Amino acid sequence: MGDDRLAELGHLNYAEFLRESARWSGASGEISERGGVLLVATGSTFPVGMNGAMRIDDRVPGADVVAVADEWFAARGRGWSIAVRDTAADADLAAAADAAGLFQVVDVPEMVCRKRLPDRDLPDGVELRWVDDDDGVASFVSVSSAAYQTLGLPPEAVVDGITDLARVRAAHVSTVLALVDGRPVGAAQTILSHGIAGVYWVGALDGVRGSGVGEAVARAATNRAFDEGARANPLQASPMG
């Protein structure tokens, strides 16, 4: 698969992740697609990651994308963020966002894995468990809410944003936990769509960072996606990732 094609599919998979984020908020989540713009609101009012816009039709002028998003979120009384690719295709969108007073919060370069990784022994004392019930989802929420505070995400944003636990266990979503002495200390997730899978929510608690927990859950999620038929795995990496 060529780089351009994979980049397009990764963009579509990320859009699906945003839609799922709203669905995980149950009745509090909203998804709207209007004029080539995807708009997503979760049960959290936090503007970054939890309330956002994304251009899904490159023919729509960047200024129109920003205007649509600003109107939609203003009606809901909340701030919002927008995903902008670092490509020529999104140059007008970046300019429109800048003109509207938006500022860059984080740079998330897209990493790509094109084939299944070799299996590797787990760090000492670590076991992996695939989430298959609401208790497992609750543990995923707990780990993620704690781990992502390092990146500036308030813990309540994750808790408020993921309330429909059954929806997180949809057939195209796989979530893995890392446990030490039965205590969840790490998590990662993969979402299948468009013939590929995206890796999301990779995190480890502060006390186990550097021990290989994050690598173990990321590897497990990546390989699960390949085992289920994904042709590639992109991951929008945080500064730590």
C-alpha angles and dihedrals in degrees: 000000000000122000094247093052092047091048089054092049091047089054090052092047091051089052088053090051089055091050090050090051089061092045090053087062091064114204090356093062124090133193123187130174114191130159094348094311124117114211122189131183124179133193088273123078093209106125101215116075094343099066117030153140132223133184109237097172114054091202091072111095114246093237090056091051092054093045093051092048094046092052094045096050094040088060087057095046096236141112123248145193133217132218112231123182118223092236138104089255091066099039091105091048091052090049092049092049091050092048090052091055098256117142133203112264102179140356113227111186114201115244118196132204113194102185141027114283123233113264113254135196113262121245114271113284095010125120129180125224128185114226112247105152142039092265089058092050090049089054090050090053091048094050094044095047090053098040098048094054084085088067093048100264110139111234092235090059092068093040093050093041099052109051105127095077095177091057091058087062094060115144095254094050122079122184126187130196129203114214133193114194088346093305118121109239104158142023144182137178140203128201121200119215140133093017094300136070132231123216114224143168096027106173145148131194116257094249094061101039112127093028097095099260095121092048091049096053093042090051092047093050092047094050093045088058093051090047088055093052107271114155093207142353123227122188126192098219126217117219088266093045 
